[in-house]
Amino acid sequence: MTLNQDHDIQIEKTCRELGFSLFGVADIANIRNDFLLSASLKSRFRSAISLGKQVFDSVLADITDQPTPLYFHHYRQLNNFLDRGALLLSSRLLELGYDALPIAASQIIDWKSQKAHLSHKKIGVLAGLGWIGRNNLLVNPGLGSRFRLVTVLTDMPLKPGAPLEFSCGVCRACLAPCPARAIHERPEEFDHHACYEKLDEFRRKHVVSQHICGVCVKACRGPAAFRP
């Protein structure tokens, strides 16, 4: 076994022990210039570890056309779980002699453009965890879009994954339920403005105090071919 293979095994084992539902590694050489990080930070890291935690089906059960207080609380708790797990994994990487930087699961840096330090979804695609669906979310073959993501950047040599050669296919389960009518046939036709306006409406009406929805998360259990 090579040193790199040993690293891969160690890190995946640590992620499983921390309770993550999904794990993958992305080569970020071609996208790190897009990160909203300083030039010195961008140059320090060669890989991104993409980590996911499943959203509970029981929490999604009561969602119809808007988020629920139960989902809002669960959303925040998942973010806390992800951020703590990313911190613990980063600490483990430091113990092994490598650099690491945990990127928050949900933190807007550029409010005008609604951008974070990086796109967790894009990292997830490169790591082979899924593809961008019609709902503009990462879709995983097993979990659909019923999970949340966090990212850890590192200089540890790790074997990267590769994008999956899958798509939503004939599944259109997310189109009709979308309260913003933001989802269309092609993923690139997703109406970001309509989606944001609906999220802001939920916030202004005090449905929840954060820009979240959950309707398309509930609708997406993955393509029919992968459903149990």
C-alpha atoms as one frame of an Amber mdcrd trajectory, in Angstrom:
protein
   0.000   0.000   0.000   1.372   3.424  -0.945   1.400   6.424   1.389  -1.328
   8.089  -0.654  -3.557   5.009  -0.428  -3.036   4.954   3.327  -4.084   8.612
   3.486  -7.250   7.870   1.513  -8.206   5.043   3.856  -7.420   7.033   7.014
  -9.400  10.085   5.992 -12.441   8.167   4.765 -12.436   6.144   7.987 -12.297
   9.339  10.035 -15.203  10.820   8.059 -17.331   7.729   8.618 -16.518   7.766
  12.332 -17.541  11.432  12.503 -20.962  10.441  11.170 -20.924  11.859   7.649
 -23.274  10.267   5.116 -21.210  11.169   2.045 -17.476  11.495   1.392 -15.481
  12.372  -1.709 -12.298  14.127  -2.848 -12.051  16.740  -5.598  -9.033  18.028
  -7.495  -9.483  21.809  -7.293  -6.603  22.896  -9.552  -8.950  24.194 -12.266
 -11.492  25.940 -10.026  -9.634  27.365  -7.032  -9.144  30.735  -8.743 -12.929
  31.131  -8.468 -12.845  30.801  -4.688 -13.522  33.956  -2.658 -10.291  33.485
  -0.733  -6.981  35.321  -0.724  -4.437  34.372  -3.391  -2.124  32.972  -0.742
  -4.826  30.661   0.598  -5.845  29.470  -2.874  -2.291  28.418  -3.659  -1.881
  26.379  -0.468  -4.408  23.669  -1.237  -4.528  20.994  -3.913  -7.622  19.048
  -2.904 -11.059  19.534  -1.419 -12.807  16.946   0.723 -16.567  17.056   0.131
 -18.699  15.843   3.026 -22.449  15.378   3.252 -25.004  14.677   5.961 -28.455
  13.300   5.201 -31.559  15.377   5.896 -34.027  13.331   7.949 -37.025  12.096
   5.960 -39.192  12.589   9.054 -38.352  16.310   9.113 -39.251  16.703   5.435
 -42.543  14.813   5.779 -44.652  17.838   6.786 -43.315  20.210   4.130 -45.830
  21.038   1.400 -45.380  24.443  -0.232 -43.145  26.220   2.292 -40.559  25.472
   4.974 -41.661  24.485   8.463 -40.214  25.554  11.846 -39.132  21.931  12.278
 -37.172  22.026   9.009 -35.640  25.401   9.902 -34.324  24.031  13.205 -33.081
  20.832  11.522 -31.353  22.886   8.810 -29.445  24.866  11.421 -28.532  21.763
  13.402 -27.215  20.059  10.273 -25.077  23.103   9.528 -23.712  22.949  13.087
 -22.976  19.244  12.662 -21.239  19.819   9.325 -19.146  22.732  10.572 -18.057
  20.859  13.687 -17.261  17.738  11.662 -15.228  19.766   9.163 -13.318  21.339
  12.055 -12.579  17.935  13.610 -11.438  16.506  10.272  -9.209  19.530   9.717
  -7.688  19.011  13.165  -6.964  15.402  12.232  -5.241  16.521   9.027  -3.099
  18.940  11.017  -2.144  16.127  13.422  -0.976  14.105  10.423   1.271  16.970
   9.344  -0.836  18.545   6.598  -2.550  21.869   6.146  -6.335  22.163   6.172
  -9.064  24.782   5.980 -12.715  24.039   6.840 -15.220  26.090   4.808 -18.523
  26.809   6.530 -21.575  24.881   5.326 -23.678  28.030   4.997 -21.975  31.418
   4.994 -22.616  34.141   2.419 -19.579  36.334   1.683 -20.796  38.307  -1.326
 -24.397  39.281  -0.540 -24.972  41.062  -3.836 -24.165  37.919  -5.820 -25.231
  35.507  -3.065 -21.868  33.736  -3.115 -19.925  31.872  -0.456 -16.173  31.246
  -0.224 -16.712  28.422  -2.717 -19.470  26.293  -4.189 -19.966  23.149  -2.115
 -22.110  21.792  -4.965 -19.330  22.238  -7.532 -16.867  20.512  -5.191 -19.382
  17.687  -4.754 -19.696  17.244  -8.519 -15.905  17.052  -8.974 -15.672  14.617
  -6.052 -18.146  12.261  -7.734 -20.922  12.653  -5.172 -23.573  13.629  -7.704
 -24.660  16.001 -10.456 -26.473  19.332 -10.599 -30.154  18.549 -11.071 -33.077
  20.502 -12.467 -33.591  21.864  -8.944 -30.110  23.469  -8.994 -29.068  21.187
  -6.137 -26.520  18.400  -6.043 -28.318  15.111  -6.691 -26.801  11.925  -5.299
 -27.810   8.489  -6.686 -28.742   7.208  -3.243 -29.978  10.269  -1.357 -31.319
  12.489  -4.113 -30.970  16.060  -2.803 -31.826  15.100   0.771 -28.482  16.084
   2.275 -26.342  19.105   3.077 -22.682  19.691   2.293 -19.500  21.098   3.783
 -15.946  21.283   2.407 -12.430  20.925   3.811  -9.488  22.162   1.728  -6.179
  20.365   2.239  -2.698  19.820   0.812  -2.714  16.137   1.782  -2.141  13.963
  -1.314  -5.469  12.196  -1.866  -6.938  10.315  -4.809  -9.623  12.524  -6.387
 -12.970  11.264  -7.565 -14.510  12.040 -10.949 -17.870  13.487 -11.995 -20.622
  10.893 -12.314 -21.991  10.163 -15.764 -25.577  10.411 -14.578 -28.380  12.939
 -14.840 -31.949  13.329 -13.603 -33.113  11.489 -16.716 -36.896  11.215 -16.880
 -37.395  12.260 -13.242 -39.259  15.567 -12.936 -40.489  15.184  -9.364 -39.219
  18.629  -8.338 -40.895  20.706 -11.080 -44.539  20.870 -10.009 -44.042  21.327
  -6.228 -41.665  24.318  -6.559 -43.545  27.288  -5.021 -41.435  29.754  -7.030
 -41.881  27.974 -10.365 -38.118  28.316 -10.669 -37.422  24.767 -11.887 -37.614
  23.933 -15.584 -36.754  21.106 -17.982 -33.056  21.893 -18.249 -30.834  22.525
 -15.199 -29.349  25.611 -16.879 -32.847  27.129 -17.083 -33.197  27.279 -13.306
 -34.554  30.721 -12.329 -32.257  31.883  -9.525 -34.063  35.215  -9.183 -37.506
  33.636  -8.777 -36.132  31.191  -6.214 -34.483  33.943  -4.166 -37.619  36.118
  -4.280 -39.691  33.257  -2.875 -37.128  32.592  -0.135 -37.154  36.279   0.750
 -40.965  36.189   0.845 -40.844  33.330   3.374 -38.445  35.382   5.483 -40.479
  38.612   5.245 -43.662  36.759   6.209 -41.809  35.251   9.200 -42.390  31.703
   8.001 -38.711  31.191   8.829 -35.974  33.714   9.594 -33.494  32.467   6.982
 -33.530  32.132   3.202 -34.469  28.447   3.003 -37.317  26.428   1.509 -36.956
  22.630   1.530 -39.744  21.870  -0.965 -37.445  20.662  -3.762 -35.224  18.914
  -1.221 -38.218  16.843  -0.159 -39.263  16.201  -3.767 -35.850  14.901  -4.865
 -35.195  11.322  -3.830 -33.018  10.706  -6.891 -33.897   9.300 -10.297 -36.483
   6.521 -10.374 -33.815   3.997 -11.342 -32.090   4.499  -7.980 -35.117   4.561
  -5.703 -35.604   1.657  -3.296
